[in-house]
Amino acid sequence: MKTIELGRSSLHVTPICLGTMTFGEQVGEPEAHAILDRALERGVNFLDTAEMYAVPARAETCGATETILGNWFARNPGVRRKVVLATKVAGPSRGMPWIREGKGMTAADIVASCEGSLRRLQSDVIDLYQIHWPERHVPAFGIKYYDPSKETSQTPIQEQLEALAGLVKAGKVRAVGLSNETPYGVHEFVRLADQHGLPRVASVQNPYCLLNRTWENALDETCHRLGVSLLAYSPLAFGLLTGKFDQSGTTGPDAPQGARMARYESVRKQRWGRPEALAAARRYNQLARDHGLTPTQMALAFCYTKWQVASTIIGVTSLAQLDENLDAWGTQLAPELLAQIDAIRWELGDPAL
């Protein structure tokens, strides 16, 4: 895998990124370190985490994933210089008071969160520091429509950028990014950065997969014209696009043992647990089999080969899953298969938006 430049930053990353939110909840530290070792051996240089991980979010495991990564760096001198390390500052608490008090995300919150992440990661610098979700109200995490009556914003975007600029100036952050953003948010962050000489966002980390292609409904043009890269998360739709739920026909407790949605009710209540999402996934999964591919191969190849995607974030719980995800690299989807994929989307839309 050749590395690509992330946005207009100096960061060069592999087109596959190892997401780590399962570390500390589904995956213990020894297994997590083995997965990290294998990913590095196979050429992946890009790691993504967040201060709120592991997921599902609990007070007891908040920060656990960064700690696991920090211990891996400490055990392997020199490895930190070989990887591009991304983490995120959580937005307003969204029912997670253990992250921070209040409804906002102040400049002081951003700085304090960065300092905490650096300690847990046992690193002097974060290569890509991202805002995990907007400080303002947006339609995200299964919310379909923007509702101005729910606006609770307390920290202007310029103030957030100025806090990030201070971290960059101090040498604690190399580049900045966004996550779960909208076209308005990307434009405003870029406009203010260009106007005031503040750090320009390099990337946006948003959901993108066969069940959620809303990125193609304006954000792709926005980011293409502004020179901002997409980091596609949930390419397998929380397991729906692996086929593991096809036979059970449910994402509930009766689904395959060990599946994240079967274990955690909070995850099922969001976009991935909708019956419409499972029904659409089963259509895509059968289409993959009809073309001699596994569901995982087709779903990942869809992301791996799209011009809109700079790097696809994969999340795994075992070495076998990691190898399967990496082995899908290089899979090409025939034009007729892509046309059939588009036909299903035209019929069913984006059920996991």
N, C-alpha and C positions, 0 to 999 in steps of 0.2 A: 504494500500500500504506500503510495506516494503521499507526502503531506501536502496540505493546502493552507494557504494564508487565510486566517480568520478575519473576515471583514477587511478593514484597512489598518489592522494592528500589525505588530511584529511577531505575533504568535503563528506558528506553523504546526498544524495538528493532523492526525490521521483521520480519514473519513469514517472511522468507527471509533466511538468513545465508550469506555466502560463506565456505566453508571453504577453507583454503589449503594443505593438506598436500601437494599436488602441486607447489607452488612450490619450486624448488631441486633437484628430481629429474626429474620429467617436464616441467616448465615452467621455462624460463630466466627471468632477471630482467626483460629487456625485455618478454617476453610476459606475465609476471605483472603488471607495472605497467599494461599495456594492459587486462588483465582487470579489475584494480582500478579503473581509470579508468571503464570501461564500467559496472561494477556501481554505482559511485557516481552516474554519469549517469542510470542507470535507477532510482534511488531506494533502493537497498540501503544501509542505514546500519550493518550489523552484520557484523563480521569475526571469524573464529575461527582461532586458530593454537595452537601448543604448542611448548615448549622442545625436544622431541625431534624435531620435524619438520625435514626432509622425510621422507616415507614412500615406500617401505620404509625403515625406520630403519637408518642406517649411521653410523659414527663420523665419516666425512668430511662428512656433510651435517647432522649434529646442530646445530640452531640456525640453519640456512641460511634457513628460511622466515621466521623472525622478523627476520633481517637484511634480507631482501628487503623486508619490510613497513616496517622502519625507514628504509630508503633511499627508499621511496616517500613516506613522511611528510616526510622531509628535502627531497625534490624539490618537494613541493607544500605550501608553508606555508599553514596554516589548515585543511588537510584533517583533521588529527588531531582537531580539535574537532567535526567533522561526523560522526564515526563512533563507534560503541560497539565497543571493542576487547576481545576475550576471548583469553586464552591459558591455558596449563595447566602446572602443575608435575607432572613425571612421578612416578609411584608407584615402588615398588621396581623395581630395574633390569630384571627379567624377561629376563635374558640380554643386557643392554645396559650393560656395565660403564663405557662412556664417559659415561654419564649421571651415575652416582655409584657409589661403592664400597659394598659391603655389601648386605644384603638389606632394609634398612628405608628409611624416609623420616622422618627426624627433623625436629624443629622448625627446627633450624639448616639442614637441607637445604632446607626450604620457603623460608626467608628468602633463602638463597644463590641458589636458582633464580629467585626473583622479581627479585632484583637483576640477575642475568644477563639475564633477559628484558627488563627495562627498558632496559638498555644496548643490546641488539640492536635493540629496537624504537624506540630514540631517543625515548622517551616518559617523561614524569614520573610517569605513573599508568597502571595497568591497570584498565579499567572492570569486567571480570569475570574473577576469578582462580579457576581451577578445579583440583581434584585430578584428574589424568588417569585414574587407576585407584586403587582402594582400597589402602591400605597393608597391610591384612589380606588373608588368602586368601579369594577369592570365586569362584564359578563364572562365568567370563567368557571372552571371546575364544575361543569354541568349546568351553569346558569346561562340560559339562551339569550336573554334580552338585557340591554342596558336600561337601568332604571335610575334616572337622576334624583329621585326622592331618597335614594339610599346612599347618596354621596356623604362621606364623612372625612374627606381628605383634610389633613392638617399640615402637611409638609409639601410645599411647592416643589415641582420637579427640579427647578434650578437649585434649590437648597440641597436636594438629594445629590445632584451632580457636583455641587461644591464640596460636599462631604467626601464623595468618591475621589474628587481631584486632590483633596488633601492626603488621601491614602496613597494615591499614585505619586504625588510629590515626595512623600515620606519614604518611598521605595517599598511599601508594603503590598502594593498591587501593581501589576503590569498593565492590564487592560480591563475594561469593564463591559458588562453585558446585562441583558434583561431576560425575563422569563414570563411566560403567560401574558404576553403583551398584545396590544391592539395596534392597528395602523396609526391611530391618533397618538398613542404613547410613543411609538418608535419615531414618528415625525417630530414630536415635541422634544424628545431627548436629543435628537440629532440637531434640530434647529437651535436649541439653547446652547448646546456644546459648541457649534460653529460660531454662534453669535458672541459668546462670552469666553472663548478660548478654553473650554473645559473638555475633559476626556470624552471622546466620541465612542458610542457603543459599538463594539465589534460584532456582537452576535445577539440573537434572540433565541431562547430555548422554549419551544412551544410543542404541544402535541401534534404529531403528524403520522398518520397511518391510513390504511384502507378504510377504517371506520370513522376517521376524522380528517378530512382534507380541507378543512376551512381555511387553512393557510393559503390555499390557492384562490381564495375569494377576495383578495386585495393585499394581504400581507406579502405575497410573493412579489408583486410589482413594487410595493413600497420598499422592501428590503433590497431588491435588485437595483433599483434606481439610486438608493442611498448607500449602497455598498456595505450592507449589514448581512451577516451570514445566519442561516438557520441551523440550529442544533435540534434535530428532531427527536423528541422523546416519546416513549410508549409506542415504538414501531410495531410491537406485537399486541397492542391493546390489552395490556395486563393479562396476557395469556390467551385471550379469545382467539387470536389469529395463529395459535399453535395447533389448534384442533383438539386440545385436551378436554374442552367442554362439549364437543359435538355430540357425543353419545349420551351424556347425562342430560343434556338439554336444559341445564340449570347452572347458574353461577352461585347458588346458595350452598348451605352446609352439606348437601348431598353430592356436590361436585367432587372431582378427583381430590383425594387426600393430598395435602401439601400445597394445593393451589392457593395463591394469595387471597383471591376473592372468596374462596370457600372458608377460609380461616377468619377473615376480618370483615365484620358487618359494615364498618365505616367505609371500607373500600367499595363494597357492593352498592351502597347508597348513591355513589357518584355515577358518572356517565358510563363507566365500563360495565356496570351491573344491570343496565337496562335490558329488558327482554328484546327490544328492537335491535340493540347492539349484538346480542348473541345470535339472533336470527340472521342478521346481515353477515356476521362472521362465518356462520355455517355455509352460507352461499359462496363466499370467497374461498373458504377452505376446500369445498368440493370442486370449485373451479381449478384450484391448484392441482388437486389430484387428477382431474381430467386431463391436465397438461403434463402429467408425469413429474410433478413437483410436490414436495411436502408443503403444507400450509406455511410453515416457518420460512422455508426457502422463498416462496413467492412474496410473502409479506415483507421480508427484509430486502429482497432484491428490488421491490417496488421503491423502498426508501433509498437504498444504496445507489440506484441509477437515476434518480430524479434530479434534474438540474437545480431545483429549488433547494436541495439539501446539501449543506457543507459537510456535516458529520452527523451520523446516526448514533444515538445513545442506546446501548443495549444494557439490559439488567438481567443478571443470572443468579442462580442459587447453587450451581454445581459446575465442575469442570466440563462435564458432558454438554451442558447447555452452552457454555462459553464456546466450546469447539464447534458445536452445531451452528451457532450464530456467526462465528468467524468463517466457517467453511462455506457459508452462503455467499460470501464476497466473490464476485466474479460471475454470478448467475445473471444471465440476460433473459429478459422477458420479450417474447416475440410480439410484433406489432398487433397480431390478431388477439393475443391474450390481453394486451393493454387495452384494446378496444372493448373486450368483454368486461374488463374491470370497470372501465368508464360507464358501460351500459348498466352495470349493477348500481353504481353510484347515482346515475341519473334516475334510476327507479327508486332507490332506498335512501338517497341523500347521505347525510353524515350523522348517523344515529348516536355516535359517542362524542358529540361536540361539547 
